[in-house]
Amino acid sequence: MIRTYREQIKAAGPAFPYRRLEVSVADRIATITLNDPETLNAFSIKMTSELRHALGALAADPDVAAIILTGSGGAFSAGGDLRQMNETEATPAERYEFIRHEFGGVIEAIGNCDKPIIAAVNGHAMGVGLFAALSCDMIVAARSARFGTAYIKLALTPLGVSFILARSLGYARAFEFCALGSVLSPEDMKGLGLVNRVVADEELSQEATIIARRLADGPPRALAFTKQILRQAAYRELGEHLMIGEAVQPLCLASDDHQEALAAFAEKRKPKFSGV
């Protein structure tokens, strides 16, 4: 029986060839499709290891000038894989190691890539799925998409997405979004300045490709510098904030309230939190 995160990482096997992603390149535009529809593209160890590998490979590929990140089925990503988290008996140190390396590693790979990355959000983007979308350089959302932090409903903290929300929305709105577990429409997100374009579902791929084409035809070095300069201006302290969130999350994962939230979710009932 696989009990710890380290054992799960070993069991997941090599990141390539991909089993949870589809990656294609056409005319200098790469498309990464999260492809585990049975879990609503949840960020499992296998998914995150493959995504980090794909982002690194495309960042280094001279024939790729822009990247689109999207999901298959009815979701962009439902967030972290709850079943995987609940089936382990990891120590807090191991949980920290996993969150830092896997979830934090995806966010760092998006930010460190010099090439523009467009999130084409086709459905629900929740938890770390929302974090990944907001970490991209632009977001195009289908009208059926939905956005939420989701963490509070599981008695967890919002990791580094809280930094992006606080910077973008101010404290009061960011607190409301995170603490009430609000789920927002694409129009709401666009009104808050968190989404660039909202289009009909059937136009999502086309619109993302049009934007990617314009970016791919631009000057690569100037675009790379523009991305890094703007990210430094907007998110310079994100790394420090993320480390705090990653350190706190294992404590929440070990709490009775988190176990109650998971049980309530499975039993389709309202959780009864005790503060333990």
C-alpha positions in Angstrom: 0.0 0.0 0.0 1.3 3.5 -0.9 1.2 5.5 2.3 3.5 8.6 1.9 3.9 11.3 -0.6 7.4 10.2 -1.3 6.1 6.7 -2.2 3.5 8.3 -4.4 6.1 10.3 -6.3 8.1 7.2 -6.9 4.9 5.3 -8.0 3.9 8.0 -10.4 6.9 7.2 -12.5 8.7 9.4 -15.0 7.1 12.6 -16.2 7.5 11.7 -19.9 5.8 10.3 -21.9 2.7 12.2 -20.8 -0.4 10.4 -19.5 -2.2 13.3 -18.0 -1.4 15.9 -20.6 -1.7 16.4 -24.3 0.9 18.7 -25.9 0.8 19.9 -29.5 2.8 22.5 -31.4 1.6 24.2 -34.6 3.1 27.2 -36.2 5.2 28.2 -33.1 2.2 28.0 -30.8 2.1 25.2 -28.2 -1.0 24.0 -26.5 -0.9 22.1 -23.2 -4.2 20.4 -22.5 -4.8 19.0 -19.0 -6.3 15.6 -19.8 -7.6 13.7 -16.8 -11.4 14.4 -17.2 -12.4 11.6 -14.7 -10.9 13.8 -11.9 -11.9 17.1 -13.6 -8.2 17.5 -14.3 -7.3 17.5 -10.6 -3.6 18.3 -9.8 -2.3 14.9 -8.9 1.4 14.1 -8.5 1.3 12.7 -12.0 -0.4 15.8 -13.4 1.9 18.3 -11.7 5.1 16.4 -12.6 4.1 16.2 -16.3 3.0 19.8 -16.4 6.3 21.0 -14.9 8.2 18.9 -17.4 6.1 20.2 -20.4 6.5 23.8 -19.3 10.2 23.4 -19.0 10.6 21.6 -22.4 8.5 24.2 -24.2 10.3 27.1 -22.5 13.6 25.7 -23.9 12.2 24.9 -27.4 13.3 27.6 -29.9 10.4 26.6 -32.2 7.8 27.7 -29.7 7.0 31.3 -29.3 3.7 31.2 -27.2 1.9 28.7 -25.1 -1.8 28.0 -24.4 -2.8 26.2 -21.3 -6.3 24.7 -21.2 -8.3 21.7 -19.9 -10.2 18.8 -21.5 -13.8 17.9 -20.7 -15.9 20.2 -18.5 -13.1 21.6 -16.3 -9.9 23.6 -16.5 -8.9 22.1 -13.2 -10.9 21.2 -10.1 -7.7 21.9 -8.0 -5.7 19.5 -5.9 -6.4 15.8 -5.9 -8.4 15.3 -2.7 -8.4 11.5 -3.0 -4.6 11.4 -3.2 -4.3 13.7 -0.2 -6.8 11.7 1.9 -5.2 8.3 1.0 -1.8 9.1 2.5 -0.3 9.1 6.0 2.4 11.6 5.3 4.2 13.6 7.9 3.8 17.5 7.9 7.4 17.7 6.5 6.5 15.4 3.6 3.3 17.3 2.9 5.3 20.6 2.8 7.8 18.9 0.5 5.0 17.9 -1.8 3.2 21.2 -1.9 6.4 23.1 -2.4 7.8 20.9 -5.1 4.6 20.0 -7.0 2.1 22.9 -6.6 4.7 25.6 -6.1 6.8 24.1 -8.9 4.0 24.5 -11.4 3.5 28.2 -10.5 7.3 28.9 -10.7 7.5 27.2 -14.1 4.7 29.4 -15.4 6.4 32.6 -14.0 9.9 31.6 -15.0 9.0 30.8 -18.6 10.1 33.7 -20.8 7.4 32.9 -23.3 3.8 34.3 -22.9 1.3 31.8 -21.5 -2.4 32.2 -22.1 -4.9 30.3 -19.9 -7.9 29.2 -22.0 -10.3 28.4 -19.1 -13.0 26.1 -20.5 -14.8 25.2 -17.2 -14.2 25.2 -13.5 -10.9 26.6 -12.3 -10.8 25.9 -8.5 -8.1 26.0 -5.8 -4.7 25.4 -7.3 -6.4 25.3 -10.7 -7.4 28.9 -10.2 -3.8 29.7 -8.9 -2.4 28.3 -12.1 -4.7 30.2 -14.3 -4.1 33.5 -12.5 -0.3 32.9 -12.8 -0.5 32.9 -16.6 0.1 36.1 -18.5 -3.4 36.4 -19.9 -6.8 34.6 -19.3 -9.4 33.9 -21.9 -12.5 32.4 -20.4 -15.5 30.6 -21.9 -18.9 31.8 -20.6 -19.4 28.5 -18.8 -16.2 28.8 -16.9 -16.3 29.3 -13.1 -13.6 30.5 -10.7 -13.2 29.9 -7.0 -10.5 29.5 -4.3 -12.4 26.6 -2.8 -9.8 26.1 0.0 -11.9 27.5 2.9 -14.6 24.8 2.2 -11.9 22.2 2.9 -10.7 24.0 6.0 -7.5 24.9 4.2 -5.6 28.2 3.4 -5.4 29.6 -0.1 -1.6 29.2 -0.6 0.0 31.9 -2.9 -3.2 32.7 -4.8 -4.1 35.0 -1.8 -1.1 37.1 -2.8 -2.3 37.6 -6.3 -5.8 38.3 -5.2 -4.7 40.8 -2.5 -2.5 42.6 -5.0 -5.1 42.7 -7.7 -8.3 43.3 -5.6 -7.2 44.9 -2.4 -7.6 43.3 1.1 -11.4 43.5 1.5 -12.4 41.9 -1.8 -9.6 39.3 -1.6 -10.7 38.4 1.9 -14.3 38.0 0.7 -13.3 35.8 -2.2 -11.1 33.5 -0.1 -13.0 33.5 3.2 -16.5 33.0 1.8 -15.4 30.5 -0.8 -17.2 32.5 -3.5 -17.5 31.1 -7.0 -17.4 33.8 -9.7 -18.5 33.9 -13.3 -16.2 35.0 -16.1 -18.0 38.3 -16.3 -17.4 38.9 -12.6 -13.7 38.0 -13.0 -13.4 40.4 -16.0 -15.0 43.1 -14.0 -12.4 42.6 -11.3 -9.6 42.8 -13.8 -8.6 39.1 -13.4 -9.7 37.9 -16.8 -8.8 39.5 -20.2 -11.5 38.2 -22.5 -14.9 36.3 -22.1 -16.1 34.5 -25.2 -18.8 31.9 -26.1 -17.7 28.3 -25.3 -17.3 27.4 -28.9 -15.0 30.4 -29.6 -12.6 29.8 -26.7 -9.9 27.9 -28.7 -10.1 30.3 -31.6 -9.8 33.4 -29.4 -6.9 32.0 -27.4 -5.1 31.1 -30.7 -5.7 34.6 -32.1 -4.0 36.1 -29.1 -1.2 33.6 -29.1 -0.6 34.3 -32.8 -0.2 38.0 -32.1 2.2 37.3 -29.3 4.1 34.7 -31.3 4.6 37.2 -34.1 6.0 39.8 -31.7 9.7 40.3 -30.8 10.7 37.4 -28.6 13.3 39.1 -26.4 11.3 42.2 -25.9 8.3 40.1 -24.9 10.4 38.1 -22.5 11.7 41.2 -20.8 8.3 42.8 -20.7 6.9 39.7 -19.0 9.7 39.5 -16.4 9.6 43.3 -15.7 5.9 43.3 -15.2 6.0 40.2 -13.0 8.7 41.8 -10.9 6.6 44.9 -10.5 3.4 43.0 -9.6 4.6 39.8 -7.9 8.1 40.4 -6.6 7.2 39.0 -3.1 5.2 36.1 -4.4 7.9 33.6 -3.6 8.1 34.6 0.0 4.3 34.6 0.4 4.1 31.2 -1.2 6.6 29.7 1.2 4.5 30.9 4.1 1.4 29.4 2.6 3.2 26.1 1.9 4.4 25.9 5.5 0.9 26.6 7.0 -1.0 24.2 4.7 0.4 20.9 6.2 -1.0 22.0 9.6 -4.4 22.5 8.1 -4.2 19.2 6.3 -3.6 17.5 9.6 -6.6 19.1 11.3 -9.8 17.4 12.3 -11.7 20.2 10.5 -10.1 19.1 7.2 -11.0 15.5 7.7 -14.6 16.6 8.5 -14.6 18.7 5.3 -13.5 15.7 3.3 -16.1 13.4 4.9 -18.9 16.0 4.4 -17.9 16.4 0.8 -18.0 12.6 0.2 -21.4 12.3 2.1 -22.8 15.4 0.4 -23.7 17.2 3.6 -22.8 20.4 5.4 -19.6 20.1 7.4 -19.6 20.7 11.2 -16.3 22.4 12.1 -15.0 22.2 15.6 -11.8 24.3 15.3 -9.6 21.3 16.1 
